[in-house]
Amino acid sequence: MMSKLSREAVIRRALALADAEGVDAVTVRRLAGELDVTPMALYWHFKNKEELLTAVADHLLAGVARPAEFGGPWQTRLRTMVRTLIETMREHPSLPLLFHVAEKERIGSFTRATDIALGLLAEAGFSLEEGYWVSSYLLNGAITLVNGRPDCPGGIRPEEAEERRKQHRLALEALPEQEYPYISAYAETMRAAPDVERYFSFGLDLLMCGVEAMAARIAPASATPNNTA
């Protein structure tokens, strides 16, 4: 039985469980039962739960750095990396939580993506320290964007999200319109179903436009020729 159980099969089952029930639901005993093996069969591949969760995160992030391997302007390559990260988190809601429980330094694909991002930001004119700040900002911004999605924020069920949105709208509509005209007008827009795709597209632009604007401010200074004559 042990030889038939692959490392990939364990990772995929752990990922499915984490997405469905949360990271806390992933235990060696639970996985062993679902895979119909003994716990020792899992320990053949992973020493402990932390190592398993790190492997799951590494598996999920494997495709984030891939777009940057192709040519093109740094803006396009970095934007595609961030978009891929957001799309991966949308598909696998456990990923933001995995960032908190797994050691990022041990996630090979995360380290590679960070190194590539630093290179792209250096190409844009940022120092390595600034590039690290920017890459951290983009990571945290992407996580916040996904966690705050208007259709099911915080990973709650769609029906719960709809009721929460309704109660929020009613609370805003109860405010005095003369005192809060813009909030009242915004409350009216909440009657329509949220445009989730537009939300993510807008959010990606919001993240990247700030980085691109700062890079544009850096570029003229770095391109100024030295007057040595």
C-alpha positions as CSV (number, residue, x, y, z in Angstrom):
1,M,0.0,0.0,0.0
2,M,2.8,2.4,0.9
3,S,4.5,2.1,-2.5
4,K,1.2,2.8,-4.3
5,L,0.6,6.1,-2.5
6,S,2.3,8.9,-4.3
7,R,3.4,12.2,-2.8
8,E,1.3,14.0,-5.4
9,A,-1.8,12.1,-4.4
10,V,-1.3,13.1,-0.7
11,I,-0.8,16.8,-1.7
12,R,-3.9,16.9,-3.9
13,R,-6.1,15.2,-1.3
14,A,-4.8,17.6,1.4
15,L,-5.5,20.6,-0.9
16,A,-9.1,19.4,-1.6
17,L,-9.7,19.0,2.1
18,A,-8.2,22.4,3.0
19,D,-10.3,24.1,0.3
20,A,-13.5,22.4,1.5
21,E,-13.1,22.6,5.2
22,G,-10.2,24.8,6.1
23,V,-6.5,24.2,6.8
24,D,-7.3,23.0,10.4
25,A,-9.2,20.1,9.0
26,V,-6.0,18.7,7.4
27,T,-4.5,16.2,9.8
28,V,-2.4,13.1,9.2
29,R,-5.1,10.9,10.7
30,R,-7.9,12.4,8.6
31,L,-5.9,12.1,5.4
32,A,-4.9,8.6,6.2
33,G,-8.6,7.6,6.6
34,E,-9.6,9.3,3.4
35,L,-6.8,7.8,1.4
36,D,-7.4,4.4,3.0
37,V,-3.9,4.0,4.3
38,T,-2.2,4.0,7.7
39,P,-0.8,7.2,9.1
40,M,2.7,5.7,8.7
41,A,2.1,5.7,4.9
42,L,1.9,9.5,5.0
43,Y,4.9,9.9,7.2
44,W,6.8,8.1,4.4
45,H,6.4,11.3,2.4
46,F,6.0,14.0,5.0
47,K,7.6,14.2,8.5
48,N,4.8,16.2,9.9
49,K,1.7,18.4,9.1
50,E,3.8,21.5,8.7
51,E,5.9,19.9,6.0
52,L,2.8,18.7,4.3
53,L,1.1,22.1,4.3
54,T,4.4,23.7,3.0
55,A,4.3,21.2,0.1
56,V,0.7,22.1,-0.6
57,A,1.5,25.8,-0.8
58,D,4.5,25.0,-3.0
59,H,2.3,23.0,-5.3
60,L,-0.3,25.9,-5.6
61,L,2.3,28.6,-6.2
62,A,4.3,26.6,-8.9
63,G,2.6,28.5,-11.7
64,V,2.9,32.1,-10.3
65,A,6.5,32.7,-11.5
66,R,6.0,31.0,-14.9
67,P,4.5,34.1,-16.7
68,A,7.7,36.1,-15.9
69,E,9.8,33.6,-17.7
70,F,8.6,34.9,-21.0
71,G,9.7,38.2,-22.5
72,G,8.0,41.5,-22.4
73,P,8.1,44.7,-20.4
74,W,8.5,44.4,-16.6
75,Q,5.1,45.9,-16.0
76,T,3.4,43.2,-18.1
77,R,5.3,40.3,-16.6
78,L,4.8,41.5,-13.0
79,R,1.1,42.2,-13.6
80,T,0.6,38.7,-15.0
81,M,2.3,37.2,-11.9
82,V,0.0,39.1,-9.6
83,R,-3.0,38.2,-11.7
84,T,-2.0,34.5,-11.6
85,L,-1.6,34.7,-7.8
86,I,-5.1,36.2,-7.4
87,E,-6.7,33.6,-9.7
88,T,-5.0,30.8,-7.8
89,M,-6.3,32.1,-4.5
90,R,-9.8,32.5,-6.0
91,E,-9.7,28.9,-7.1
92,H,-8.1,27.6,-3.8
93,P,-9.4,29.6,-0.8
94,S,-7.1,27.8,1.5
95,L,-4.0,29.5,0.0
96,P,-4.2,32.8,2.0
97,L,-4.4,30.7,5.2
98,L,-1.4,28.5,4.1
99,F,0.7,31.7,3.9
100,H,0.1,32.0,7.7
101,V,0.8,28.4,8.7
102,A,3.6,27.5,6.4
103,E,7.1,28.9,6.5
104,K,7.5,31.0,3.4
105,E,11.2,30.5,3.3
106,R,10.6,26.8,2.8
107,I,8.2,27.2,-0.1
108,G,10.5,26.9,-3.1
109,S,8.0,28.3,-5.6
110,F,7.3,31.3,-3.4
111,T,11.0,32.0,-3.0
112,R,11.5,31.7,-6.8
113,A,8.5,34.0,-7.5
114,T,9.8,36.6,-5.0
115,D,13.3,36.5,-6.5
116,I,11.8,37.0,-10.0
117,A,9.6,39.9,-8.8
118,L,12.7,41.6,-7.2
119,G,14.4,41.3,-10.5
120,L,11.5,42.8,-12.4
121,L,11.2,45.7,-9.9
122,A,15.0,46.3,-10.1
123,E,14.5,46.5,-13.9
124,A,11.8,49.2,-13.1
125,G,14.4,51.2,-11.1
126,F,13.5,50.2,-7.5
127,S,16.3,49.4,-5.1
128,L,16.3,45.9,-3.7
129,E,14.9,47.1,-0.4
130,E,12.2,49.1,-2.2
131,G,11.5,46.1,-4.4
132,Y,11.0,43.9,-1.3
133,W,8.5,46.4,0.1
134,V,6.7,46.5,-3.2
135,S,6.5,42.7,-3.5
136,S,5.2,42.4,0.1
137,Y,2.6,45.1,-0.7
138,L,1.5,43.2,-3.8
139,L,1.2,39.9,-1.9
140,N,-0.7,41.4,1.0
141,G,-2.9,43.5,-1.4
142,A,-3.8,40.4,-3.4
143,I,-4.7,38.5,-0.2
144,T,-6.9,41.4,1.0
145,L,-8.5,41.6,-2.4
146,V,-9.5,37.9,-2.4
147,N,-10.6,37.9,1.2
148,G,-12.8,40.9,0.6
149,R,-14.5,39.7,-2.5
150,P,-18.1,41.1,-2.5
151,D,-19.9,37.8,-3.3
152,C,-18.5,35.8,-0.4
153,P,-16.1,37.8,1.8
154,G,-14.0,35.9,4.2
155,G,-14.9,32.6,2.6
156,I,-18.5,32.5,4.0
157,R,-21.2,30.7,2.0
158,P,-22.8,32.6,-0.8
159,E,-26.3,32.6,0.8
160,E,-24.8,34.0,4.0
161,A,-22.9,36.7,2.0
162,E,-26.1,37.7,0.3
163,E,-27.9,38.2,3.6
164,R,-24.9,40.1,5.1
165,R,-24.9,42.3,2.1
166,K,-28.6,43.0,2.5
167,Q,-28.3,43.9,6.1
168,H,-25.3,46.2,5.3
169,R,-27.4,47.9,2.7
170,L,-30.4,48.4,5.0
171,A,-28.1,49.8,7.7
172,L,-26.7,52.3,5.2
173,E,-30.1,53.2,3.9
174,A,-31.2,54.0,7.5
175,L,-28.6,56.8,7.7
176,P,-30.0,60.4,7.2
177,E,-29.6,61.1,3.5
178,Q,-29.1,64.8,3.9
179,E,-26.2,64.2,6.3
180,Y,-24.6,61.3,4.3
181,P,-25.6,61.9,0.7
182,Y,-22.8,59.8,-0.9
183,I,-23.2,56.8,1.4
184,S,-27.0,56.9,0.7
185,A,-26.3,56.9,-3.0
186,Y,-23.8,54.0,-2.6
187,A,-26.4,52.0,-0.7
188,E,-28.7,52.2,-3.7
189,T,-26.0,50.5,-5.9
190,M,-25.9,47.6,-3.5
191,R,-29.3,46.4,-4.7
192,A,-27.7,44.9,-7.7
193,A,-25.6,41.8,-7.5
194,P,-21.9,42.5,-7.3
195,D,-19.9,42.3,-10.5
196,V,-17.1,40.1,-9.2
197,E,-15.0,40.0,-12.3
198,R,-15.0,43.8,-12.4
199,Y,-14.1,43.9,-8.8
200,F,-11.0,41.8,-9.3
201,S,-10.0,43.6,-12.5
202,F,-10.4,47.0,-10.7
203,G,-8.4,45.7,-7.7
204,L,-5.5,44.4,-9.9
205,D,-5.4,47.8,-11.6
206,L,-5.4,49.5,-8.2
207,L,-2.4,47.5,-7.0
208,M,-0.4,47.8,-10.2
209,C,-1.0,51.4,-11.1
210,G,0.6,52.6,-7.9
211,V,3.7,50.5,-8.6
212,E,3.8,51.7,-12.2
213,A,3.3,55.3,-11.2
214,M,6.2,55.2,-8.7
215,A,8.4,53.5,-11.3
216,A,7.7,56.3,-13.7
217,R,8.8,58.8,-11.1
218,I,12.1,56.9,-10.6
219,A,12.9,56.4,-14.3
220,P,13.5,60.1,-15.3
221,A,16.0,60.5,-12.4
222,S,17.9,57.3,-13.2
223,A,17.9,58.2,-16.9
224,T,19.4,61.7,-16.4
225,P,22.9,61.8,-18.1
226,N,25.9,62.8,-16.0
227,N,27.4,66.1,-17.2
228,T,31.0,65.3,-16.9
229,A,32.2,67.5,-19.8
